[in-house]
Amino acid sequence: MSESLPTGLSANLFELPLGVIAHAASEAIVVVDQQQRIVALNPAAQRMFLCSPASVLGQPLACLIPAPARATHEAHVREFQDSGTIERPMRTRRPITGLRSDGQEFPADATISRIELAIDGELRPFFVALLRDMSQEQALHDEVEALGKRFRTVLDLSPVAMWITDGDHVAFANRAAFELFGVRPGDHLVGRSVFTLLRPESHAALREQMVTAVAGAAPPVVAGSIARFDGASREVEIAAAGLPDHGRSVMQMVITDVTQRQQLVREQTRHREALRRLSASVVEAREEERRRIARELHDELGQRLTALKMELSSLASAKGPRSDETRIANMLEMIDDTVASVRRIAADLRPMMLDDLGLNAAIEWLARDAARRLDMEITVRLSEEDPPVTQGAAIALYRMVQEALTNVARHARATEVNIEMRQEGGELVLTVRDNGVGFPADLQHNEGRYGLLGIRERAYMLGGRLEVDNPPGGGGRLTVRLPLQAAGSVGGGEEPTRTPR
């Protein structure tokens, strides 16, 4: 490097050990004077800039810097020169862009130091730049940036909420995570502790999961709930995995919204429980019906037939025509009562009137019979013609009215009942309303007790639904809505038929 020294600078300076070190250094070294003219450069600098000493010595340092960056670099060097630091070396590292002799630009890392050399007995300031080619590092950095961008893109496209945490704070969240919490991308999540995003009952399990994940093991999925920023609550499952990052506690968490799934599970459980109650109710109702029929056969038919047998026996041993006439009249009355009992029992088992006269007539007969037995006023409002439903649906509607009246008799303590059946659009609507005490608040969990489970299931099997409420004015109201499969109107005169108490 001694041949590149400016006039007056002692050549033997670079013959000292310092010069030997500079000549052998792997990093590029460029020396400039106060006018920013190149006065020396070592072989590493020559290889870096693809230049020879003769082509750059005495030239402005700007020849090694791209034109757009020269003004900024000159201002930086001038600021460094004017700092006046003499007692100690002054170094400042900053990224720069170098220019090779073939016109190629490259990133470099520079360390600039001020030195003073004695020239002809006079100390003169010079500036030494230590340069390192950062092309490979920049290429690696760009590749890492590209990989990170692709990774973020993949995460953003995922329909499942994910975030990456540093410690317990969110460092990155994908779009699905922002949507899960009900905020715009970039708002609220990044920088927050995950524990502020989850409800307190999930914290202990999440902490244990994070410790396990950082240790490199496979932690179990944590079930918990989050509070959205709009106040709504969502049920979630969280899976975590540690991401190696030079000893930092970095991990990826996948947050799956299971709210709808859990609702379906609960609904399925509720339906199973309802089905179990229905099955138990069916068995109980069947046994109760058998007991009732057996009791009526024993108490009514058995007693009447026994009495009839005794009358016949007495008639066989009696003397005189007058006593015969009286006994025969008594026996005829017993036979009439027995026939009436048989007809009533048969009607309870299978209403023949429904087959012979239709649904409306059967409901009116059922209302008259119930009004007589229960000592209450029952009003029936039906259309003139039977609704266009199948025979199975007609039987189901008859049983619904029968069960509703039984429910009123057992629980309502009512004196008046109104039965109405009408068509609304494509639905057939059956309403049974009473003036009793109304339905209790815990009805949902006691439908079997109030005889509504069977009605609900009959409606469900026909594609309909049951609605129960306590309307204004008191009492209880039961409404069954069934979709009509056949066209036609159920309109016409709807003059109510009143049955006496």
C-alpha positions in Angstrom: 0.0 0.0 0.0 3.0 2.3 0.3 2.8 3.3 -3.3 -0.6 4.8 -2.9 0.3 7.3 -0.1 -0.1 11.0 -0.8 2.9 13.2 -1.4 4.7 13.9 1.9 3.3 10.9 3.7 6.1 8.7 5.0 6.2 5.4 3.0 7.8 3.5 5.8 4.6 3.9 7.9 3.1 0.9 6.1 6.2 -1.0 6.6 5.4 -1.0 10.3 3.5 -3.9 11.8 0.2 -1.9 11.5 0.7 -1.7 7.7 1.4 -5.4 7.4 -1.8 -6.2 9.3 -3.8 -3.8 7.0 -2.3 -5.5 4.0 -3.2 -9.0 5.2 -6.7 -8.1 6.6 -9.7 -9.9 5.2 -11.8 -6.8 5.5 -11.5 -4.0 3.1 -9.7 -0.9 4.3 -9.9 2.5 2.5 -8.0 5.6 3.7 -9.1 9.1 2.7 -7.8 12.6 3.5 -9.8 15.6 4.6 -10.8 16.3 1.1 -12.3 12.8 0.9 -9.7 11.7 -1.6 -8.7 8.1 -1.6 -5.0 7.9 -0.4 -4.8 4.1 0.2 -6.7 0.8 0.0 -5.6 -2.7 0.9 -5.9 -5.8 -1.4 -9.2 -6.8 0.2 -10.7 -3.4 -0.8 -9.3 -3.9 -4.3 -11.1 -7.3 -4.6 -14.3 -5.8 -3.1 -14.5 -2.9 -5.6 -12.9 -4.8 -8.5 -10.3 -2.0 -9.0 -6.6 -1.4 -9.0 -4.8 1.2 -6.9 -3.9 3.2 -9.9 -7.5 3.6 -10.9 -8.8 5.1 -7.6 -5.9 6.6 -5.7 -6.3 10.4 -5.6 -9.9 10.0 -6.7 -12.9 11.3 -4.6 -14.4 8.6 -2.4 -17.6 9.2 -4.2 -16.3 7.0 -7.1 -16.9 4.0 -4.8 -20.5 5.1 -3.9 -23.6 5.1 -6.2 -24.6 8.5 -7.4 -28.0 8.6 -5.4 -26.2 7.9 -2.1 -23.2 10.3 -2.6 -24.7 13.4 -1.1 -25.9 11.6 2.0 -22.5 9.9 2.5 -20.5 13.2 2.0 -22.7 14.9 4.6 -22.1 12.1 7.0 -18.3 12.2 6.6 -18.3 16.0 6.9 -20.3 15.8 10.1 -17.7 13.2 11.4 -14.8 15.5 10.4 -16.4 18.5 12.1 -16.9 16.6 15.4 -13.4 17.6 16.5 -12.7 14.4 18.3 -8.9 14.0 18.6 -8.1 12.4 21.9 -9.7 9.0 21.1 -10.8 7.2 17.9 -14.4 7.8 16.9 -16.3 5.0 15.2 -19.8 4.8 13.9 -21.4 1.8 12.2 -24.0 2.3 9.6 -25.1 0.4 6.4 -23.9 1.9 3.1 -24.1 0.9 -0.5 -20.8 0.3 -2.5 -20.2 0.6 -6.2 -17.9 -1.8 -8.0 -16.0 -0.8 -11.1 -18.3 -2.9 -13.3 -21.3 -0.8 -12.1 -22.7 -3.4 -9.7 -24.0 -2.1 -6.4 -23.7 -4.1 -3.1 -24.6 -3.6 0.5 -21.7 -3.0 2.9 -21.1 -2.5 6.6 -18.7 0.3 7.5 -16.7 1.4 10.5 -15.1 4.8 10.1 -12.2 5.9 12.4 -10.3 9.1 12.6 -6.5 8.9 12.8 -3.7 11.5 12.8 -0.4 10.9 11.0 2.8 12.9 11.2 3.7 14.2 7.7 6.9 16.3 7.4 6.6 16.9 11.2 3.0 18.0 11.0 0.0 16.0 12.3 -2.6 15.6 9.6 -6.1 14.0 10.0 -7.1 11.0 7.9 -10.1 8.7 7.9 -9.9 5.0 7.8 -13.0 3.0 6.6 -13.2 -0.6 7.5 -15.7 -2.3 5.1 -17.4 -5.6 4.9 -19.4 -6.9 1.9 -22.9 -7.7 3.2 -24.2 -9.2 -0.1 -24.5 -12.8 1.3 -26.0 -11.6 4.6 -28.4 -9.4 2.7 -29.4 -12.3 0.4 -30.0 -14.5 3.5 -31.9 -11.7 5.1 -34.1 -11.2 2.0 -34.7 -15.0 1.8 -35.7 -15.1 5.5 -38.0 -12.1 4.9 -39.6 -13.9 1.8 -40.0 -17.1 3.8 -41.6 -15.1 6.7 -43.9 -13.3 4.2 -45.0 -16.6 2.7 -45.5 -18.1 6.2 -47.7 -15.1 7.2 -49.6 -15.4 3.9 -50.3 -19.1 4.6 -51.4 -18.3 8.1 -53.6 -15.5 6.9 -55.3 -17.8 4.4 -56.1 -20.4 7.0 -59.8 -20.4 8.0 -58.8 -21.4 11.6 -57.6 -18.7 14.0 -53.9 -18.8 14.8 -51.4 -16.6 16.6 -47.7 -16.7 17.5 -46.7 -15.6 21.0 -43.4 -14.4 22.4 -43.7 -15.3 26.0 -47.4 -14.8 26.8 -47.9 -11.9 24.4 -49.3 -12.1 20.9 -46.6 -11.3 18.3 -48.6 -12.2 15.2 -52.3 -13.1 14.6 -53.9 -14.2 11.3 -57.1 -12.8 9.8 -59.2 -15.6 11.2 -58.0 -14.7 14.7 -59.1 -11.0 14.2 -62.4 -12.2 12.9 -62.9 -14.6 15.9 -62.5 -11.6 18.3 -64.5 -9.3 16.1 -61.9 -6.7 15.3 -60.1 -5.4 12.2 -56.7 -6.8 11.3 -54.0 -4.9 13.2 -56.3 -3.9 16.0 -56.2 -4.9 19.7 -54.6 -8.4 19.5 -50.9 -7.9 18.7 -48.9 -7.0 21.8 -51.6 -8.2 24.3 -51.2 -11.0 26.7 -53.1 -14.1 25.8 -54.5 -14.2 29.3 -56.3 -10.9 28.7 -58.1 -12.5 25.7 -59.3 -15.7 27.5 -61.7 -15.9 30.4 -60.1 -16.5 33.8 -61.3 -20.1 34.2 -59.1 -21.1 31.2 -55.8 -19.5 32.6 -54.5 -22.4 34.7 -54.9 -25.0 32.0 -53.4 -22.6 29.4 -50.3 -21.9 31.6 -49.7 -25.6 32.0 -50.1 -26.1 28.2 -47.6 -23.3 27.5 -45.0 -24.8 29.8 -45.4 -28.2 28.2 -45.1 -26.7 24.7 -42.0 -24.8 25.5 -40.4 -27.9 26.9 -40.9 -29.6 23.5 -43.6 -32.0 24.5 -47.1 -32.3 23.0 -49.5 -30.6 25.3 -53.2 -31.5 25.5 -55.8 -29.4 23.8 -57.2 -26.8 26.2 -60.9 -26.1 26.2 -62.0 -22.6 27.3 -63.9 -19.5 26.3 -63.0 -16.1 24.9 -64.7 -12.7 25.3 -65.1 -11.0 21.9 -64.6 -7.2 21.8 -68.3 -6.8 21.1 -69.1 -8.6 24.5 -70.1 -11.9 23.0 -68.6 -15.1 24.4 -67.3 -18.0 22.2 -66.2 -21.5 23.2 -62.8 -22.5 21.9 -60.2 -25.2 21.9 -56.6 -24.2 21.9 -53.7 -26.3 20.7 -50.1 -25.1 21.2 -46.7 -26.0 19.8 -43.3 -24.5 20.7 -41.2 -22.8 17.9 -37.4 -23.0 18.5 -36.1 -19.4 18.5 -32.7 -19.2 20.3 -34.0 -19.9 23.7 -37.0 -17.6 23.5 -40.4 -18.8 24.6 -42.0 -18.6 21.1 -45.0 -20.8 20.3 -47.8 -21.1 17.8 -51.4 -21.5 19.1 -54.4 -22.7 17.0 -57.7 -21.4 18.4 -60.7 -23.4 17.1 -64.2 -21.9 17.5 -66.3 -24.8 18.8 -69.3 -22.8 19.9 -71.6 -24.2 17.2 -70.3 -27.7 17.8 -70.8 -27.5 21.5 -74.3 -26.2 20.9 -75.1 -29.1 18.7 -73.7 -31.5 21.3 -75.9 -29.9 24.0 -78.9 -30.0 21.6 -78.2 -33.6 20.8 -77.9 -34.4 24.6 -81.2 -32.5 25.2 -82.9 -34.4 22.4 -81.6 -37.7 23.8 -82.9 -36.8 27.2 -86.2 -35.8 25.7 -86.4 -39.1 23.8 -85.6 -40.9 27.0 -88.3 -39.1 28.8 -90.7 -39.7 26.0 -89.9 -43.4 26.0 -90.5 -43.5 29.7 -93.7 -41.5 29.3 -94.9 -43.9 26.6 -94.3 -46.9 28.8 -95.9 -45.2 31.8 -98.9 -44.1 29.7 -99.3 -47.6 28.3 -99.2 -49.1 31.8 -101.6 -46.4 33.1 -104.0 -47.1 30.2 -103.9 -50.8 31.0 -104.6 -50.2 34.7 -107.5 -47.9 33.8 -109.1 -50.3 31.3 -108.6 -53.2 33.8 -110.2 -51.1 36.6 -113.1 -50.0 34.5 -113.7 -53.5 33.2 -113.6 -54.8 36.8 -115.5 -51.9 38.5 -118.1 -51.2 35.9 -118.6 -54.2 33.6 -117.7 -56.8 36.2 -120.1 -55.3 38.8 -123.0 -54.9 36.3 -122.5 -58.4 34.9 -122.4 -59.8 38.5 -125.6 -58.0 39.3 -127.2 -59.2 36.1 -126.3 -62.8 37.0 -127.8 -62.4 40.5 -131.0 -61.0 39.0 -131.3 -63.9 36.6 -130.7 -66.3 39.4 -133.4 -64.6 41.5 -135.7 -64.6 38.5 -135.4 -68.3 38.1 -136.6 -68.9 41.7 -139.2 -66.1 41.9 -143.0 -66.5 41.8 -145.5 -64.1 40.2 -145.6 -62.0 37.1 -145.1 -58.6 38.8 -141.8 -59.4 40.3 -140.7 -60.7 36.9 -141.4 -57.4 35.2 -139.5 -55.4 37.8 -136.5 -57.6 37.6 -136.5 -57.6 33.8 -136.6 -53.8 33.8 -133.7 -53.6 36.2 -131.7 -56.0 34.0 -132.5 -54.0 30.9 -131.2 -50.8 32.7 -128.0 -52.7 33.7 -127.5 -53.8 30.1 -127.9 -50.2 28.9 -125.4 -49.0 31.4 -123.0 -51.8 30.4 -123.3 -51.0 26.7 -122.6 -47.3 27.5 -119.5 -48.2 29.5 -118.3 -50.5 26.7 -118.8 -47.7 24.2 -116.9 -45.2 26.4 -114.0 -47.5 26.9 -113.9 -48.3 23.2 -114.0 -44.6 22.4 -111.0 -44.0 24.7 -109.1 -46.8 23.0 -110.1 -45.8 19.4 -112.6 -43.0 18.6 -114.9 -44.7 16.1 -116.5 -41.3 15.5 -113.2 -40.1 14.0 -113.5 -42.8 11.4 -117.2 -42.4 10.8 -117.8 -38.6 11.0 -114.4 -37.0 10.7 -112.0 -34.9 12.9 -114.3 -31.9 13.6 -117.2 -34.0 14.8 -114.8 -36.2 17.0 -113.3 -33.1 18.6 -116.8 -31.6 19.3 -117.9 -34.9 20.9 -114.7 -35.0 22.9 -115.3 -31.5 24.1 -119.0 -32.2 25.1 -117.9 -35.4 27.0 -115.1 -33.5 28.8 -117.4 -30.6 29.7 -119.9 -33.0 31.2 -117.3 -35.0 33.1 -115.2 -32.1 34.3 -118.0 -29.6 35.0 -116.5 -26.8 32.9 -117.5 -24.7 29.9 -115.6 -25.7 26.7 -115.9 -23.6 23.6 -115.0 -25.1 20.2 -114.4 -23.0 17.1 -113.8 -25.1 14.0 -114.3 -24.6 10.3 -117.3 -26.2 8.6 -115.2 -28.8 6.8 -112.5 -31.1 8.1 -109.0 -29.9 7.5 -107.2 -31.5 4.5 -104.9 -33.8 6.5 -104.1 -37.5 6.4 -105.9 -40.0 8.7 -102.7 -40.3 10.7 -102.6 -36.6 11.2 -106.3 -36.5 12.2 -105.7 -39.1 14.8 -102.7 -37.2 16.1 -104.7 -33.9 16.3 -107.5 -35.7 18.2 -105.0 -37.2 20.7 -103.4 -33.7 21.1 -106.8 -32.2 22.1 -107.5 -35.2 24.3 -104.1 -34.8 26.1 -104.5 -31.0 26.3 -107.9 -31.4 28.0 -106.5 -34.0 30.4 -103.7 -31.6 31.2 -106.2 -28.8 32.0 -108.2 -31.1 34.2 -105.1 -32.2 36.2 -103.1 -29.0 36.5 -104.9 -25.8 35.3 -107.8 -25.5 37.9 -109.7 -23.8 35.1 -113.5 -23.3 34.6 -113.4 -22.4 30.9 -111.5 -23.8 27.9 -111.4 -22.6 24.3 -110.5 -25.0 21.5 -109.8 -23.5 18.0 -108.4 -25.0 14.8 -107.8 -22.8 11.8 -105.6 -22.5 8.7 -102.9 -19.8 8.6 -101.1 -19.7 5.3 -99.6 -23.2 4.8 -100.1 -24.2 8.4 -102.9 -25.8 10.4 -103.0 -24.2 13.8 -104.6 -25.8 16.8 -105.0 -23.7 19.9 -106.2 -24.8 23.4 -106.5 -22.0 25.9 -107.8 -22.1 29.5 -108.5 -19.5 32.2 -106.5 -21.4 34.9 -103.3 -20.8 36.7 -101.1 -21.0 33.6 -97.9 -22.9 33.0 -95.0 -22.9 35.5 -91.6 -21.2 34.8 -89.7 -24.5 34.9 -92.0 -26.1 32.3 -89.1 -26.9 30.0 -87.7 -29.4 32.4 -91.1 -30.8 33.4 -92.9 -31.3 30.1 -93.5 -35.0 31.0 -95.2 -34.0 34.2 -97.6 -31.7 32.5 -98.5 -34.1 29.7 -96.8 -31.9 27.0 -94.0 -34.3 25.9 -96.4 -36.5 24.0 -98.1 -33.5 22.3 -94.7 -32.1 21.3 -93.5 -35.4 19.9 -96.7 -36.0 17.9 -96.3 -32.5 16.4 -92.7 -33.1 15.7 -93.4 -36.4 13.9 -95.8 -34.4 11.6 -93.1 -31.8 10.9 -94.7 -29.3 13.2 -94.0 -27.7 16.5 -95.6 -27.0 19.9 -95.6 -23.5 21.5 -96.6 -23.0 25.1 -97.1 -19.7 26.9 -99.2 -17.7 29.4 -101.0 -15.0 27.4 -102.0 -11.6 28.7 -105.2 -11.9 30.7 -104.2 -15.1 32.5 -104.4 -18.8 32.0 -102.4 -21.0 29.8 -102.2 -21.4 26.0 -101.0 -24.4 24.0 -100.5 -23.9 20.2 -99.7 -26.6 17.7 -98.6 -25.6 14.2 -98.5 -28.3 11.5 -97.6 -27.8 7.8 -100.4 -28.6 5.5 -99.5 -31.1 2.7 -102.7 -30.6 0.7 -104.0 -27.4 -0.9 -107.4 -26.0 0.1 -109.0 -23.6 2.5 -110.1 -24.3 6.0 -112.2 -21.1 5.9 -115.9 -20.9 6.1 -118.3 -20.1 8.9 -116.6 -20.3 12.2 -119.5 -19.9 14.6 -118.4 -21.3 17.9 -120.1 -24.4 19.3 -120.7 -24.1 23.0 -121.1 -27.0 25.3 -123.0 -26.6 28.5 -121.3 -27.2 31.8 
